[in-house]
């Protein structure tokens, strides 16, 4: 059973676990903006050399903002949030905080990449670009890490497709072991404090450290969940907010998983139709056979991994991971085609392995970033995960109906419970409707064939927030500042001049 981590700009990602879209964090409205500025400790800004190694950003400044690991013990052990700021180049209007999603992706890295994309734009002219990595994520410390590189490699070699009763017990054993490893390496207090509820409060600590009465915010994918949580808790501290690739806070974990898998099937169909325009498409030219042809190419990998230039070879799990990675954006479709052609011809399937490594955060030296471990820890505390095996078996049945390309074998009546069903700390949120936002404070963007955050989720979030919805027609995950003039011009006018759009289509 496959589902995806949601990462927006500059980082597609798919994890073979059930995604949980927890509800926005309920809480009292904030006090008068700026009332608590006197209590904020002003950070010391210095070089970003410890964060940035492959970009030249001479004006970038970096710092750490401390937050208590245990909110009930504010003077106890602290986590250090990594923060980057690239000052505005012209008439400054404030700060634009960003989050790329995941959860578990680095906002520091997002700011570095978008600073180049947005150079000489009204955004960089008028706003400081700011990114902070939530607790355990990216460059923040302590780093949330549950596995060694060797253990991660071993995890990827496991097909995890045997849904017999005995096979499900074995898969759940892997999940139980990973949950225990996270507990042993990070400790219960730290794991209990890494959810979106804490991240929303931490974002306000960053606001205070920046000395700002209000923030502007751009959240991609899971970043929409964090943005919604912040808006619910601190509505008066938001000037403008853009939520792109939205998560519906009312969805429970299983419905979210099923809907997401249906979205990936739509993207797979779009890819296959595009591929079929070429006579040598490895999926053929008959739409009725696209899924069968895909299974014929990847299913043998369960028992016989394909050869690659890397001695690891291509496992079944990696072939699926690489496929999902490519479905995030048409820019990757050509690499998927190359990989599937290699499987068809019996040549080295390097393209699919590279797609899988890219998604998993594995570098050329075999070292992983901590994105997936952080993803698991955050989502597992963000909302309840059913422990009834029958519910997971029913989820498998539903997924086989809506996303046949991503399934293996026949329905057995058994399916493994998600990792979060075995998580060692309690949840901190639950699905529920978001409250209406102050007029003009938020705009939602949703893409019609977005695989990871399906279009309807954006429609539903916009309705709950009573916010305008920008609909983008396309097959990709998130769109803001990805080059579409209609979307980008509308968002720039909104952020810079606070021209609130009506609901529209691009």
C-alpha positions as CSV (number, residue, x, y, z in Angstrom):
1,X,0.0,0.0,0.0
2,X,1.7,3.1,-1.2
3,X,1.1,6.7,-0.2
4,X,3.0,9.9,-0.5
5,X,4.8,12.5,1.5
6,X,3.8,15.9,0.2
7,X,6.5,18.2,-0.8
8,X,5.9,21.2,-3.0
9,X,8.5,23.3,-4.8
10,X,11.9,21.9,-5.4
11,X,11.5,18.5,-3.8
12,X,9.0,15.8,-4.9
13,X,8.8,13.0,-2.4
14,X,6.9,9.8,-1.9
15,X,7.0,7.6,1.2
16,X,5.5,4.1,1.4
17,X,3.4,4.9,4.4
18,X,-0.1,6.3,4.9
19,X,-0.2,10.1,4.9
20,X,-2.2,11.8,7.6
21,X,-3.8,15.1,7.0
22,X,-4.4,16.3,10.5
23,X,-6.7,19.1,11.2
24,X,-5.7,22.7,11.7
25,X,-4.7,23.5,15.2
26,X,-7.5,24.9,17.2
27,X,-6.7,27.5,19.8
28,X,-7.5,31.0,21.0
29,X,-7.0,34.0,18.7
30,X,-3.8,35.9,19.3
31,X,-3.5,39.0,21.3
32,X,-2.9,42.4,19.7
33,X,-0.1,42.1,17.2
34,X,3.2,43.1,18.6
35,X,2.1,43.0,22.2
36,X,4.6,40.3,23.2
37,X,7.6,41.7,21.2
38,X,9.3,42.9,24.3
39,X,9.7,39.3,25.5
40,X,11.3,38.0,22.3
41,X,15.0,37.4,22.4
42,X,16.6,39.1,19.4
43,X,18.7,36.6,17.4
44,X,22.3,37.2,16.3
45,X,22.5,36.9,12.5
46,X,25.7,35.6,11.0
47,X,27.0,33.7,8.0
48,X,25.0,31.0,6.3
49,X,28.1,28.9,5.5
50,X,27.0,26.1,7.8
51,X,23.7,25.8,5.8
52,X,24.6,26.8,2.2
53,X,27.4,25.0,0.4
54,X,26.5,25.1,-3.2
55,X,25.0,28.6,-3.8
56,X,26.4,32.2,-3.7
57,X,24.0,34.4,-1.7
58,X,26.1,37.2,-0.3
59,X,23.3,39.0,1.5
60,X,21.9,35.9,3.2
61,X,21.9,35.8,7.0
62,X,21.3,32.9,9.2
63,X,20.6,32.3,12.9
64,X,19.1,29.8,15.4
65,X,15.9,30.5,17.3
66,X,15.6,28.4,20.5
67,X,12.3,26.8,21.5
68,X,11.6,24.5,24.5
69,X,11.4,20.8,23.6
70,X,8.7,20.4,26.2
71,X,6.3,23.3,26.1
72,X,5.3,22.6,29.7
73,X,9.0,23.2,30.7
74,X,10.0,26.4,28.9
75,X,13.3,26.6,30.8
76,X,14.3,23.0,30.1
77,X,16.1,21.5,27.1
78,X,15.9,23.6,23.9
79,X,15.6,22.8,20.2
80,X,17.4,25.2,17.9
81,X,15.4,26.2,14.8
82,X,17.6,27.0,11.8
83,X,16.4,30.3,10.2
84,X,17.6,31.9,7.0
85,X,16.8,35.5,5.9
86,X,17.6,37.1,2.5
87,X,16.9,40.9,2.9
88,X,14.7,42.7,0.5
89,X,16.6,44.5,-2.3
90,X,14.3,47.6,-2.5
91,X,11.5,49.3,-0.6
92,X,10.9,46.7,2.1
93,X,7.4,45.8,3.1
94,X,8.0,43.0,5.5
95,X,8.9,39.3,5.6
96,X,7.7,36.4,3.5
97,X,8.0,33.1,5.4
98,X,7.9,29.9,3.3
99,X,7.5,26.2,3.9
100,X,8.0,23.6,1.2
101,X,6.0,20.8,2.7
102,X,6.7,17.2,3.5
103,X,6.5,17.4,6.5
104,X,10.2,17.1,6.8
105,X,11.5,19.2,3.9
106,X,13.8,22.1,4.6
107,X,12.5,25.7,4.3
108,X,16.1,26.9,4.4
109,X,16.8,25.0,1.2
110,X,13.5,26.3,-0.3
111,X,14.5,29.9,0.3
112,X,17.9,29.3,-1.3
113,X,16.4,27.8,-4.4
114,X,13.5,30.3,-4.7
115,X,15.8,33.3,-4.2
116,X,17.2,32.5,-7.6
117,X,13.8,31.9,-9.2
118,X,12.5,35.2,-7.8
119,X,15.6,37.3,-8.3
120,X,14.7,40.8,-9.7
121,X,11.0,40.2,-9.0
122,X,8.7,42.4,-6.9
123,X,8.8,39.7,-4.3
124,X,12.5,39.9,-3.6
125,X,12.3,43.7,-3.9
126,X,9.8,44.2,-1.2
127,X,10.1,41.2,1.1
128,X,12.8,39.5,3.2
129,X,12.7,35.9,2.2
130,X,12.6,33.8,5.4
131,X,12.6,30.1,6.0
132,X,12.8,28.2,9.2
133,X,13.2,24.5,9.6
134,X,10.8,23.1,12.2
135,X,11.9,20.9,15.1
136,X,14.0,18.0,14.0
137,X,13.8,19.1,10.3
138,X,16.6,20.0,8.0
139,X,19.3,22.1,9.6
140,X,17.5,22.4,13.0
141,X,18.9,20.6,16.0
142,X,18.6,18.0,17.4
143,X,18.3,16.4,14.1
144,X,15.5,13.9,14.0
145,X,17.0,10.6,12.7
146,X,15.9,7.1,13.4
147,X,17.9,5.0,11.0
148,X,21.5,4.6,9.8
149,X,22.2,4.8,6.1
150,X,22.7,1.0,6.0
151,X,19.3,0.5,7.7
152,X,17.6,2.8,5.2
153,X,19.2,0.9,2.3
154,X,17.9,-2.3,3.8
155,X,14.4,-0.9,4.2
156,X,14.3,-0.1,0.5
157,X,15.2,-3.6,-0.5
158,X,12.1,-5.0,1.1
159,X,9.2,-5.4,-1.4
160,X,6.5,-5.4,1.4
161,X,3.9,-6.7,-1.0
162,X,3.0,-10.0,0.6
163,X,-0.5,-9.4,2.0
164,X,-1.1,-12.9,3.2
165,X,-1.8,-13.1,6.9
166,X,1.7,-14.1,7.6
167,X,3.1,-11.5,5.2
168,X,1.2,-8.7,6.9
169,X,2.6,-9.8,10.3
170,X,6.1,-9.5,8.8
171,X,5.5,-6.0,7.3
172,X,4.0,-4.8,10.6
173,X,7.1,-6.1,12.3
174,X,9.2,-3.7,10.2
175,X,6.9,-0.9,11.2
176,X,7.0,-1.8,14.9
177,X,10.8,-1.9,14.8
178,X,11.1,1.5,13.1
179,X,8.8,3.1,15.7
180,X,10.9,1.6,18.5
181,X,14.1,2.8,16.9
182,X,12.7,6.4,16.7
183,X,11.8,6.2,20.4
184,X,15.2,4.9,21.4
185,X,17.2,7.4,19.4
186,X,15.1,10.5,19.9
187,X,13.2,10.0,23.2
188,X,9.5,10.4,24.0
189,X,9.6,14.1,25.0
190,X,11.2,15.1,21.7
191,X,8.9,13.0,19.6
192,X,5.9,14.3,21.4
193,X,6.8,17.9,20.5
194,X,7.5,17.7,16.7
195,X,3.9,18.0,15.4
196,X,2.2,20.8,13.5
197,X,0.7,22.2,16.7
198,X,4.2,22.9,18.0
199,X,5.4,24.1,14.6
200,X,2.7,26.7,14.5
201,X,3.7,28.0,17.9
202,X,7.4,27.9,16.8
203,X,6.6,29.9,13.7
204,X,5.2,32.6,15.9
205,X,8.4,32.5,18.0
206,X,10.3,33.1,14.7
207,X,8.0,36.0,13.9
208,X,8.8,37.5,17.3
209,X,12.6,37.0,16.8
210,X,12.3,38.8,13.4
211,X,10.7,41.7,15.2
212,X,7.6,41.7,13.0
213,X,4.0,42.5,13.9
214,X,2.7,40.5,11.0
215,X,4.0,38.0,8.5
216,X,3.3,37.1,4.9
217,X,3.4,33.3,4.3
218,X,3.7,31.0,1.3
219,X,3.1,27.3,2.1
220,X,3.3,24.5,-0.4
221,X,1.7,21.1,0.2
222,X,2.1,20.1,3.9
223,X,3.1,23.8,4.3
224,X,-0.6,24.6,3.7
225,X,-1.4,22.5,6.8
226,X,1.2,24.4,8.8
227,X,-0.1,27.7,7.4
228,X,-3.7,26.8,8.2
229,X,-2.7,25.9,11.8
230,X,-0.9,29.2,12.2
231,X,-3.8,31.2,10.8
232,X,-6.3,29.5,13.1
233,X,-4.2,30.2,16.1
234,X,-2.8,33.6,15.3
235,X,-5.2,35.2,12.7
236,X,-4.2,38.8,13.5
237,X,-0.6,38.1,12.8
238,X,-1.1,37.3,9.2
239,X,-1.0,40.1,6.5
240,X,-1.2,37.7,3.5
241,X,-1.0,34.0,3.2
242,X,-0.9,31.8,0.0
243,X,-1.6,28.0,0.4
244,X,-0.7,26.0,-2.7
245,X,-1.4,22.3,-3.0
246,X,-3.8,22.3,-0.1
247,X,-4.6,19.7,2.5
248,X,-8.2,19.3,3.6
249,X,-8.0,19.4,7.4
250,X,-11.3,17.4,7.7
251,X,-9.9,14.3,6.1
252,X,-9.0,11.3,8.2
253,X,-5.9,9.3,7.6
254,X,-7.4,6.5,5.5
255,X,-9.6,8.8,3.3
256,X,-6.6,11.0,2.7
257,X,-4.6,8.0,1.6
258,X,-7.2,6.7,-0.8
259,X,-7.9,10.2,-2.3
260,X,-4.2,10.7,-2.8
261,X,-3.7,7.4,-4.5
262,X,-6.6,8.2,-6.8
263,X,-4.8,11.5,-7.6
264,X,-1.6,9.6,-8.6
265,X,-3.6,7.3,-10.8
266,X,-4.9,10.4,-12.7
267,X,-1.3,11.6,-13.1
268,X,-0.2,8.1,-14.2
269,X,-2.9,8.1,-16.8
270,X,-1.7,11.6,-18.0
271,X,1.9,10.4,-18.2
272,X,0.9,7.2,-20.1
273,X,-1.2,9.1,-22.6
274,X,1.7,11.4,-23.2
275,X,4.2,8.5,-23.5
276,X,1.9,6.7,-26.0
277,X,2.4,9.5,-28.5
278,X,5.8,7.9,-29.1
279,X,5.9,4.6,-31.0
280,X,8.5,3.2,-28.6
281,X,6.6,4.0,-25.4
282,X,7.2,1.1,-22.9
283,X,3.6,1.1,-21.9
284,X,2.4,0.7,-25.5
285,X,-0.3,2.8,-27.2
286,X,-3.5,1.1,-25.9
287,X,-4.9,3.0,-22.9
288,X,-6.7,-0.2,-21.7
289,X,-3.3,-1.9,-21.3
290,X,-1.2,0.9,-19.7
291,X,-1.6,-0.5,-16.2
292,X,-1.0,-4.1,-17.3
293,X,2.1,-3.1,-19.2
294,X,3.4,-1.3,-16.2
295,X,2.9,-4.3,-14.0
296,X,4.6,-6.5,-16.5
297,X,7.7,-4.3,-16.3
298,X,7.9,-3.7,-12.5
299,X,6.3,-6.8,-10.8
300,X,9.2,-9.2,-11.6
301,X,11.4,-6.9,-9.4
302,X,9.8,-8.3,-6.3
303,X,11.9,-11.4,-6.7
304,X,14.6,-10.3,-9.1
305,X,15.9,-6.7,-8.8
306,X,17.0,-5.2,-12.1
307,X,20.7,-4.4,-12.8
308,X,22.0,-0.9,-12.4
309,X,25.4,0.7,-12.5
310,X,25.1,1.0,-8.8
311,X,25.7,-2.5,-7.2
312,X,22.4,-2.1,-5.2
313,X,20.3,-2.8,-8.2
314,X,16.7,-1.6,-8.6
315,X,14.3,-3.1,-6.1
316,X,10.5,-3.3,-6.6
317,X,10.0,-0.6,-3.9
318,X,12.5,1.7,-5.7
319,X,10.8,1.2,-9.0
320,X,7.5,2.3,-7.5
321,X,9.2,5.2,-5.6
322,X,10.9,6.4,-8.8
323,X,7.6,6.2,-10.7
324,X,5.8,8.3,-8.1
325,X,8.6,10.8,-8.0
326,X,8.3,11.3,-11.8
327,X,4.5,11.8,-11.5
328,X,5.0,14.9,-9.5
329,X,6.0,16.9,-12.5
330,X,6.0,16.4,-16.3
331,X,9.6,17.6,-16.2
332,X,10.5,14.1,-14.9
333,X,8.4,12.0,-17.3
334,X,11.3,11.5,-19.7
335,X,13.3,9.9,-16.9
336,X,10.5,7.6,-16.1
337,X,10.2,6.5,-19.7
338,X,14.0,5.8,-19.8
339,X,13.7,3.7,-16.7
340,X,10.8,1.7,-18.0
341,X,12.5,1.2,-21.4
342,X,15.5,-0.2,-19.6
343,X,13.3,-2.7,-17.8
344,X,11.7,-3.6,-21.1
345,X,15.1,-4.1,-22.9
346,X,17.0,-5.7,-20.0
347,X,19.5,-2.8,-19.8
348,X,20.6,-1.0,-16.7
349,X,17.7,0.8,-15.0
350,X,19.8,3.7,-13.7
351,X,17.1,6.3,-14.3
352,X,14.6,4.8,-12.0
353,X,17.2,4.3,-9.3
354,X,18.2,7.9,-9.6
355,X,14.6,9.0,-9.3
356,X,14.2,6.9,-6.2
357,X,17.4,8.2,-4.7
358,X,16.4,11.8,-5.5
359,X,13.1,11.3,-3.7
360,X,14.6,9.5,-0.7
361,X,17.3,12.1,-0.1
362,X,20.2,9.8,-0.8
363,X,23.4,11.5,-2.1
364,X,26.1,10.1,-4.3
365,X,28.1,9.1,-1.2
366,X,25.2,6.9,0.1
367,X,24.2,9.3,2.9
368,X,20.6,10.1,3.5
369,X,19.1,13.3,4.7
370,X,16.6,12.9,7.6
371,X,13.5,13.9,5.6
372,X,11.6,10.6,5.8
373,X,12.3,10.1,9.5
374,X,11.1,13.6,10.2
375,X,8.1,13.0,8.0
376,X,7.1,9.9,9.9
377,X,7.5,11.5,13.3
378,X,5.5,14.6,12.5
379,X,2.6,12.9,10.8
380,X,2.3,10.3,13.5
381,X,1.6,12.9,16.2
382,X,-0.6,15.0,13.9
383,X,-3.7,12.9,14.1
384,X,-5.2,9.5,15.0
385,X,-4.3,6.4,13.0
386,X,-6.8,3.5,13.1
387,X,-5.4,0.4,14.7
388,X,-8.3,-1.9,13.5
389,X,-6.8,-4.3,10.9
390,X,-10.1,-4.5,9.1
391,X,-10.0,-0.8,8.3
392,X,-6.6,-1.2,6.6
393,X,-7.8,-4.2,4.6
394,X,-10.8,-2.1,3.4
395,X,-8.4,0.7,2.5
396,X,-6.4,-1.7,0.4
397,X,-9.6,-2.8,-1.3
398,X,-10.4,0.8,-2.1
399,X,-6.9,1.7,-3.3
400,X,-7.0,-1.3,-5.7
401,X,-10.1,0.2,-7.2
402,X,-8.9,3.8,-7.6
403,X,-5.1,3.3,-8.2
404,X,-4.5,-0.1,-9.8
405,X,-1.1,0.9,-11.2
406,X,0.3,1.2,-7.7
407,X,-0.9,-2.2,-6.4
408,X,0.5,-5.7,-6.5
409,X,-1.2,-9.0,-6.7
410,X,-4.8,-9.7,-5.6
411,X,-6.9,-8.5,-2.7
412,X,-6.4,-10.9,0.2
413,X,-8.6,-9.4,2.9
414,X,-5.4,-8.5,4.8
415,X,-3.3,-5.4,4.8
416,X,-0.6,-4.0,7.1
417,X,-1.4,-1.2,9.5
418,X,0.5,2.0,9.0
419,X,3.6,2.8,11.0
420,X,1.7,5.4,13.0
421,X,-0.6,2.7,14.4
422,X,2.5,1.7,16.4
423,X,3.8,5.1,17.3
424,X,5.0,5.5,20.9
425,X,3.6,9.0,21.7
426,X,0.1,10.3,21.6
427,X,-1.4,12.5,18.9
428,X,-1.8,16.3,19.3
429,X,-4.5,17.1,16.7
430,X,-7.5,15.6,15.1
431,X,-9.4,16.2,11.8
432,X,-11.9,19.1,11.9
433,X,-13.0,22.0,9.9
434,X,-10.9,25.1,9.7
435,X,-12.6,28.3,10.9
436,X,-13.2,31.1,8.5
437,X,-10.2,33.4,8.1
438,X,-10.2,37.2,8.3
439,X,-11.2,38.6,4.9
440,X,-8.3,39.0,2.5
441,X,-5.8,37.1,4.8
442,X,-5.5,34.0,2.6
443,X,-5.7,32.7,-0.9
444,X,-5.8,29.0,-1.8
445,X,-4.3,27.6,-5.0
446,X,-5.2,24.1,-6.3
447,X,-4.1,22.2,-9.4
448,X,-6.7,20.1,-11.2
449,X,-4.5,17.0,-11.7
450,X,-2.2,17.5,-8.6
451,X,-1.3,13.9,-7.6
452,X,-0.2,14.4,-4.0
453,X,-2.8,16.9,-2.9
454,X,-5.8,16.3,-5.1
455,X,-7.7,19.3,-6.4
456,X,-10.8,18.8,-4.3
457,X,-8.8,19.3,-1.1
458,X,-8.1,22.8,-2.2
459,X,-11.7,23.4,-3.0
460,X,-12.7,22.2,0.4
461,X,-10.1,24.2,2.3
462,X,-11.0,27.4,0.4
463,X,-14.7,26.8,1.3
464,X,-13.8,26.3,5.0
465,X,-11.6,29.4,5.1
466,X,-14.0,31.4,3.0
467,X,-11.0,32.3,0.8
468,X,-10.7,32.8,-2.9
469,X,-9.5,29.8,-4.9
470,X,-7.1,29.9,-7.8
471,X,-7.6,26.8,-10.0
472,X,-4.7,25.8,-12.2
473,X,-5.3,23.3,-15.0
474,X,-2.3,21.0,-15.1
475,X,-0.7,17.7,-14.0
476,X,1.8,18.6,-11.3
477,X,2.2,19.1,-7.6
478,X,1.9,22.9,-6.8
479,X,2.3,25.7,-9.2
480,X,3.1,29.1,-7.5
481,X,6.3,30.6,-8.9
482,X,6.7,27.7,-11.3
483,X,6.5,29.9,-14.4
484,X,2.7,30.2,-15.1
485,X,2.1,33.9,-15.8
486,X,-1.5,33.9,-14.8
487,X,-0.9,32.3,-11.4
488,X,2.3,34.2,-10.6
489,X,1.1,37.6,-11.5
490,X,-2.0,37.1,-9.4
491,X,0.0,36.0,-6.4
492,X,2.5,38.8,-6.7
493,X,-0.3,41.4,-6.8
494,X,-1.8,39.8,-3.8
495,X,1.4,39.6,-1.7
496,X,2.8,43.0,-2.7
497,X,-0.3,45.2,-3.0
498,X,-2.8,43.0,-1.2
499,X,-5.1,42.9,-4.3
500,X,-7.2,40.0,-3.2
501,X,-8.3,38.0,-6.3
502,X,-11.7,36.6,-6.8
503,X,-11.9,32.9,-7.4
504,X,-10.4,32.3,-10.8
505,X,-9.0,29.7,-13.2
506,X,-5.6,29.8,-14.9
